[in-house]
Each structure stands twice: as C-alpha cells, then as structure tokens.
C-alpha cells in the first residue's frame, strides 16, 4: 500500500501506526485472524485483527493475487461459501453511504485500497477506530467483528473509487474472521 493512500484515507494516526512497526496483542482475546482464499481455491494470505486502546489494526499479508490496486472491505457475514456473495454487503452498522469521499459515507467496513505487487503479494496495516475484535462493546469502539453472524474480509478485483459501491468489481478473495477463544 502506498503511504499516501493510507494518509489520505485515514489521516495522520494511520501514518503513526505504519512507522511504529508491528502491533502486538496483550491477550489472546485481543487478536483474531482470517485466512483468505481466492475464488479458485488458492490460499490468498491472512488478515490479522489486533485490538488496541483506540480501535483495531488490521495487518494483511497477501499472496496469489493479481497485481495492481484492489478494494478491501469488511463484509457483514462471516461466510465465504458456497460463493463469496454469502458474505453479504459491506459491514455497515451505521446505515451510511459507501465511500470515504461520500458526503453520507462511509461504511465501517470500507477500508483503503491495497496495492498488490508484480509477484502477487501485498502487505499493509490499516487502523479502524470503530470496531473491536471480541465484543461486547464498551462504548469506545462500538461495533464488534464477533457478533452472531460473524464478519468476512473481502478483496475485490478492482480498486475502490471511494464513492460508487460497485467500483471495486467482483469479489476476488474472501476470509472469515474467526472469533477469539473465550
């Protein structure tokens, strides 16, 4: 991911996280992971969700993807099978419009695009202030990834233009966010 993309989409706190290095959880309930698969069944890497004092840092380590920019979103249901459409729409507990550039947006599940390198790999860290990994909320980060129907992380075939819902195209890779052990 290009640093400028993260800064424009999320502001200065995202830059501080990128510079600070890897984020570590303090307890097992502070971290969850999703193993992503492509539509043709190849491993596509992992997304690790680490709780911080002010939200969640999502660390993606991806592979076997087509080079270029791709939309990255959290989806409302923790299901990828029988097809990626089982994940439903974007995680949107505020019933907002889609996109960082929309006046009535954005979805809580709208994330910055990721840039996949020529070798099919990508790594990025993204800060999401409104979510938590374990629930129930404590008012600081009210929307949990571990609700009754779970959450999925989705990579789309094209880049999100941060306005039009369909701009990022088909669903290319999906992973179920596995709730933490209780």
N, C-alpha and C positions, 0 to 999 in steps of 0.2 A: 504494500500500500504506500502510496506517495504521502509523505508527511503533510504536504499542503492540503491534500484531500481530507485528512483527519482533522486538521486545524480548522478548515472552513466548515466542516460538518459538525464538529463537536466543541470547538472553542479551545482555549488555552489549556484547560485541565487535561485534555487528551494528550497534548504535547508533553506535559509533565510526566504522564504515565509512560510514554514511549521512551523518554530519556532515562527514567528511573530504573528500567530493566524489568525482569520478570516479577510478577506479583505472586506471593505465596499465601496460602490459606493457613489459618491458625488451628482449625479443627476439620475433621472430615466433612461435617455438615456445611462447611464454608465453600465447598467446591463440588461441581457436577461436571459431567463430560458428555459429549455427543460424538459418536463415531459416524462419520458421513460416508455414504455410498453414492456412486453415480447411478444414473438410470439404467446403465447396462451391467450393474453389479460389481464394479470395481471399487476398491477402497479409495476414498477421497480425502482421508485425513481425519483430524479431530478438531473439535471446538471445546475448549475448557472454560468454564464459567467460575470465576473466583469472587467470592463476596469480599467487599471492602467496607470501610466505615460509611461510604457515601454512595454505594451502588455496586455494580458488578463489572469486572473487567473480563471481557471475552478474548481469549487467546486462540487464534486459529492457526493451524499448521496443516496445510492442504497439499494434495498431490493428485495426479492423474486428471487434471482439468485442462481445458483449452486456454491458451494464452490470451491475455487481454483483460479488460475490466469486466467485472461481474457484480450484479446486485447480490447483497447479502441481507437476509431478513430473518427475524424470529416469526414463526407461524403459530397459530392459535391452538393446534392439537399436536400431541406427541405421537404422531403416526406418520410413517412414510410409506407403508404398504397398504393395499396392493399397488397403488401408484402414489406418486408424490402429492397428488391432489388430496389425499386423505388428511394431509396436514392442515387443510382449511386455508383461510386467509391470513393476512398478517396479524400478529399479536397486537390488538388494538382495544384495550380496556377503556380508553377514553372516548371511543367512537369519533376519532379525529379524522381529518382528511389525510391522504397519503403524501409523504414527501417533506423533506427539510425546507424546500422552497415554497411550500403551500401556505397560504395565509391561515387556513384552518387545520394545518398539519402540525405535527407529524404523528404517525403511529409509534407506539412504544417499541414495536418490533422493527421499525425502519432503522437500518444500520448503514454506515458508509460503504461504498463500493470497495471491492478488493481488486488488486491488480495481480493477475497470475503471470508469472514469468514464462519465458520461452520453453523452459523444461517442464511446465505444467504444475509448478509449485507456487505456494504463496504463504507468507506468514504475516500476521498482523495482531495488534492488541487494540481493542475498542472498549471505551468506557460507556456504560449505560447507567445513568443515575436513577431511573425509576424502578428498577427491578431488584428482586432478591432471589437467592437460589433455594431457600428452604421453606419460607413462609412459616407461620402466618406473618403478615406484615407487622411492623412496629411503628408505622407512620412515617419513617424516614425514607423507605423505598417500598412503596405500597403494592407493587404488582409482582406476584410470585411466579416463577417458572415451574413450580412443583404443585400446581393446582390439580384438580381431579382428572382432567383430560390431558395434562402434560403440555409440553411445548416442543416444537421442532425448530431446527436451524436449517435454512434453505439457501442454496447458492443457485442463482439464475443464470441463464445462458448469455445475457447481455448486461450492459451497465444500466443502473437505475438513473433516470434523469432528475430524481428527487422531486418530481411533480406528478407525472402520469403513472397511475397504478400499474399499467401493463408495460411500462417502458423497458423493464429488465427481461421480459420474454419468458420462455419456457423454464421449467424447474429442472436444473441440471444435476444437483446433488442434494441429499437430504440426510439428516441425522436426528434421532430422538434424544432430547435432553433427559438423561437418566436422573431421577430424583436422588438426593443424598440418603445414605443409610440412616435410619433413626436410632 
